[in-house]
Amino acid sequence: MIELYASDKPKVLIIDDERDQVELLCLQLEDEYIPIPAYTGKEAIELVKTKLPDLILLDLMLPECDGYEICSILKSNPGSRFIPIIIISGFFEKPNKIKATQCGADDFIHKPIDRFELKTRIKSLIRIKKNYEALHESENRYKQLFNNSPAVTLLVDPLNYHIVDANEPACTYYGYTYEEMTAKKITDIDRFSQERSREISQQVFSEKKGHFYSCHKLASGEIRHVEMYINTINIRGQELLFTNVYDATASKKTERELAESEEKFKQVVELSIDGIVIGASSGKIVDCNRAACKIFGYDKEEMLGLKIVDLLHEGFRSNFPDETPNKEIIEGKNVEIINKRKDGTLFTAEIATRTFKLGNKERLIVYVRDVTERKRAEEALKSSEQNFRTLVNNTLDGLLILDFEGRILAANAAVGKMFDLELEEVTGMSIAKYLAPESVPIAIQDQINVLNDRGGYLSVYKAVSSRGEPLWIEGLGTKIIYQNQPANIVVIRDITVRKKAEEALINAKTAAETANRTKSEFLTNMSHELKTPLNSIIGFSDLLKEGIAGSLNEKQSRYVQFISSSGKNLLEIINDILDLSKAEAGNEDLNIEEFSINESINKVISIILPQAQEKNIKLNYNSENRTLWIAADESKFQQIMGNLLNNALKFTPADGSINVTLKHERDRVTITVKDTGIGIAEDSLEKIFKPFIQIDSSLSRTFEGTGLGLTLVKKYVEMHGGNIYVESKIGEGSSFRFELPVTQQRTGKTILKVLEKQKVDS
């Protein structure tokens, strides 16, 4: 255990259950920082409270609770929320990074850890933390003075009228959140014109103060009269308008509200599609709306010269005496009668009557609705009902008509056959009786939706026949008028055979997904378990090479170099196997973005070039279009190019050559990698893209490799919607050619996540 002493050095808390990992990080950091080790999440949380570290290094894979949970706990605690946290892991895919960011992580570092990169990131985050704390303290002092003011206070930029700041009373008064308030301009709430606002700004800057009256609009839309006192204030070198606002709205608005109410009432009456007639105690018509004039065929002057009884059917007139109507006789009447218009034509109308008092006078209001068209529609429906019954009783699908409560009003023969019942037994019963309990809520909701005019539906229910046998039915429902009442007509079809086939397919799919998920979890766990000891091997061997643990003799140095090289080779093999497993399982995502294909190829060539020069191999690149941009996953594109160039370099003897060419034709780009290597036999060309395949066992002793490179190349090309081809002869070299679309589209099961990125000139 490393002893800790008081020091001015920043403190770094290291959280990892692997003790050799903690010791390695302590050795790497102790020259510039005070490392504090912690091996469990509980121990780490207690150390944060007592030691208050300047930064935290957190491993994801911990016992009891993982790194995500610890990160969330620390970031939700006010005492530790601003301590930077760097997540360390040997397996860091995009979903892990997203989850870590959501938990509050500030940065990520992959295992094996580069010591220089680690120190650089630690210094940067600690410096940002200290600057933020100083700025936060200064702003807090200003905020306390500003927000503790009881008056409605605003800070306004006089140049663009943006509200720079607003205190809590201002947000409460205007009815906005702080974020909404500071996103507005003063002109958004002030009724002053732009010109008047400029005059006010000039006056305030001239006199250093100002007193004005205006009208401000609240979030609710209410307009309030306000009194404003404005002064100038300098904040961070910027001149702002310091504005105090006081409500000066008159308390009494009764007369205006009454006038508005009367106007609204008149508008409602005039815009009504029903005729409205108001009668006096004498029975004389004292007012009516336009709809009433249109229904009866009179103009308004003629209507005002009539009595209400003049408009009514003779059989209904006896209820309306010449003098004040008897309330008990007429109140609540709602009848459908035949009426006569001015020109003598008859029409069917629905009439309802009510009495009310206007001041001290009794008034009668009559509502008249012309239902002629509705009656015609009902007659047409009745005339077609017989045809409907004929069709219903001869269709193979079941037909049901349900009322509001789900009772069966009518059914056809197919329904009785489906449930093995006589039609007399079905009619009048609730549909819920024939449904399985789990399907009843679905049927009720469908019934509510269709009868409330929310559209028809197509649903699947589990039902039970009279013999207790389960069956699946598909119901297509829509609203109709049946016997003058709204109803739900449902077409049902027995889909039991289809449902059983679907269930079998779903069960098979679920089993396959479970197996695939188990494989993915196994690979993830194995990745961590393999990479963690490899991190120790690589890290400690690099420390030994650098002489941190003492000087080594020549033989020891050579052995340590072998350990480090072998560890890194093993890590590369593990990564290739994992990449191949994810690609085969269809779990690999393409991170689509636009990039310069010419620049991307040059990056890969610059990495391969030193090895080519060491073997005296000429590496040439020729492009027909050096300004071409494509939409693809640049990382996987570079992996494709890297694997093809490494393969060519491996099998090309010294003094040979490798030629890379790029061609652009319409919406596709073609890239060829041709070498002068040993070549491949024609009967072996189909094998080279299979994993772990070496064409000749003798070659495997001469040329190292796992046989995964070309397999990954083929997978990644096909994920992009492209194709790859190979031509080769023994002793004459090989030519690998692959094609990619310039613009990616969603195809197959691969998920393409397109990132918006501004295109720049190459």
Secondary structure as GFF3:
##gff-version 3
##sequence-region A 1 762
A	DSSP	beta_strand	11	15	.	.	.	ID=ss1
A	DSSP	alpha_helix	19	29	.	.	.	ID=ss2
A	DSSP	beta_strand	34	38	.	.	.	ID=ss3
A	DSSP	alpha_helix	41	51	.	.	.	ID=ss4
A	DSSP	beta_strand	55	59	.	.	.	ID=ss5
A	DSSP	alpha_helix	67	76	.	.	.	ID=ss6
A	DSSP	beta_strand	85	89	.	.	.	ID=ss7
A	DSSP	alpha_helix	94	103	.	.	.	ID=ss8
A	DSSP	beta_strand	107	110	.	.	.	ID=ss9
A	DSSP	alpha_helix	115	147	.	.	.	ID=ss10
A	DSSP	beta_strand	152	156	.	.	.	ID=ss11
A	DSSP	beta_strand	163	166	.	.	.	ID=ss12
A	DSSP	alpha_helix	168	174	.	.	.	ID=ss13
A	DSSP	alpha_helix	178	181	.	.	.	ID=ss14
A	DSSP	alpha_helix	186	189	.	.	.	ID=ss15
A	DSSP	alpha_helix	194	207	.	.	.	ID=ss16
A	DSSP	beta_strand	209	217	.	.	.	ID=ss17
A	DSSP	beta_strand	223	235	.	.	.	ID=ss18
A	DSSP	beta_strand	238	247	.	.	.	ID=ss19
A	DSSP	alpha_helix	254	271	.	.	.	ID=ss20
A	DSSP	beta_strand	275	279	.	.	.	ID=ss21
A	DSSP	beta_strand	285	288	.	.	.	ID=ss22
A	DSSP	alpha_helix	290	296	.	.	.	ID=ss23
A	DSSP	alpha_helix	300	303	.	.	.	ID=ss24
A	DSSP	three_ten_helix	308	311	.	.	.	ID=ss25
A	DSSP	alpha_helix	314	317	.	.	.	ID=ss26
A	DSSP	alpha_helix	327	330	.	.	.	ID=ss27
A	DSSP	beta_strand	334	340	.	.	.	ID=ss28
A	DSSP	beta_strand	346	358	.	.	.	ID=ss29
A	DSSP	beta_strand	361	370	.	.	.	ID=ss30
A	DSSP	alpha_helix	372	394	.	.	.	ID=ss31
A	DSSP	beta_strand	398	402	.	.	.	ID=ss32
A	DSSP	beta_strand	408	411	.	.	.	ID=ss33
A	DSSP	alpha_helix	413	419	.	.	.	ID=ss34
A	DSSP	alpha_helix	423	426	.	.	.	ID=ss35
A	DSSP	three_ten_helix	431	434	.	.	.	ID=ss36
A	DSSP	three_ten_helix	437	439	.	.	.	ID=ss37
A	DSSP	alpha_helix	440	451	.	.	.	ID=ss38
A	DSSP	beta_strand	457	464	.	.	.	ID=ss39
A	DSSP	beta_strand	470	482	.	.	.	ID=ss40
A	DSSP	beta_strand	485	494	.	.	.	ID=ss41
A	DSSP	alpha_helix	496	545	.	.	.	ID=ss42
A	DSSP	alpha_helix	554	585	.	.	.	ID=ss43
A	DSSP	beta_strand	590	596	.	.	.	ID=ss44
A	DSSP	alpha_helix	597	614	.	.	.	ID=ss45
A	DSSP	beta_strand	618	623	.	.	.	ID=ss46
A	DSSP	beta_strand	629	632	.	.	.	ID=ss47
A	DSSP	alpha_helix	634	651	.	.	.	ID=ss48
A	DSSP	beta_strand	657	665	.	.	.	ID=ss49
A	DSSP	beta_strand	668	675	.	.	.	ID=ss50
A	DSSP	three_ten_helix	682	684	.	.	.	ID=ss51
A	DSSP	alpha_helix	697	702	.	.	.	ID=ss52
A	DSSP	alpha_helix	709	719	.	.	.	ID=ss53
A	DSSP	beta_strand	723	729	.	.	.	ID=ss54
A	DSSP	beta_strand	733	741	.	.	.	ID=ss55
A	DSSP	beta_strand	752	754	.	.	.	ID=ss56
###
